[in-house]
């Protein structure tokens, strides 16, 4: 391992943190700093990783101007079996960034040159200051100052975080004059922003079959509604044979989620143009207003260099575990879809994802679902669904009840309410866990099982089981 222009190694946390931070924030590509790796590239690790991470966040929050909140991530990473700290810096849009106590001078302002942080020349400081972005959602005053944030508070509580009375200041939702800014307006319970999701019959925009709007509420809530809609439209195509079942979504769920959130978080809202999502028979198109950030090339965009257009929104979405870390979205999308799926214009960025080729399910006579009710001494109903000769699922009465009521993506509280269950442990052990283990339901965020945003939905097998249960109920009712 060796240092590069956008990679810095520190054996331990030192007084140079703010200096290196200023240099990366002012560098057009941002950069990464590792704590726990020597200059020679030897991994030594960090002894008090939690304590050092807290110190880093506190120092960056209070010692850098303009505020760099939303422009950095601090994460723990294991390299060669040793824990190190990784600090990811995005290139800021309000350059120059400088050390607060040293001021906007050559002593307090730095730029990345080669593998070192060098003092920024006065001419460069003056030039950057005159170009500093002033028309951002953090600086624009909200058109409505009577804002409430009950929805946002509920989402924070869902991730075990509490918004105190100073949350507007802490989340940078105020202008320099102490008024609510446009970021606050977008996150408030009520606003004038609406995100459109359209569906067309065919390959063009001639035959509009569905046109829905999600918004006029907190942007976080609107985002979740759009994600739920995407999940519904992202159908699973299945091919069933006597030997196996092949399943594939129309679009890769991870890439689709990243694309949706990127389009919403990085959209340019200064002209009140929201992103839009459009479904066609052969593809989905996701369009956001605002092309590449100033100074960023397409190659830098695809390599994951991050220049958050709306750092206030980025910070909130990270707090709520809706984004992983800076610069992670585009590389995740590129693992499934190539660069050719992205189109840049002067004012817009469009992502076009082709749909998976749709397979026609083929079911042989012995593959048809069969339902066999059996009542035991304890009155536990066993429902057996034979999907293929080798694929048999047996479920208890509790799992059957869960499958029957699950008609959409639902969180734990919603499911318990529908089942009229108050005991969370009983629900987990006798309903949720066996249903997951038997593959009749699945998590919407499988890589984060304990996420406060977790929801559950029926799998293809679960849907077949539900249909079989309903068919059997009708049969017994008619007789």
Secondary structure, 3 states (H helix, E strand, C coil): CCCECCEEEECCCCCCHHHHHHHHHHCCCCEEEEECECCCCCECCCCCHHHHHHHHHHHHHHHEECCCCCCEEEEEEEECCEEEEEEEECCCCCCCCEEHHHCCCCCCEEEEECCEEEECCHHHHHHHHHHCCCCCCCCCECCCCCCCCHHHHHHHHHCCCCCCCCHHHHCCCECCCCCEEHHHHHHCCCCCCEEEEEEEECCCCCEEEEEEEEECCCHHHHHHHHHHHHHHHCCEEEEECCCCEEEEECCCHHHHHHHHHHHHHCCCCCCCCCCEEEECCCEEEEEEECCCCCCCCHHHHHCCCCCCCCHHHHHHHHHCCCCCCCCHHHHHHHCCCCHHHEEECCCEEEEEEECCCCCCCCCCHHHCCCEEEEECCCCCEEEEEECCCCCEEEECHHHHHHHHHCCCCECHHHHHHHHCCCCHHHHHHHHHHHHHHCCCEEECCCCCCCCCCCCEEECHHHHHHHHHHHHHHHHHHHC
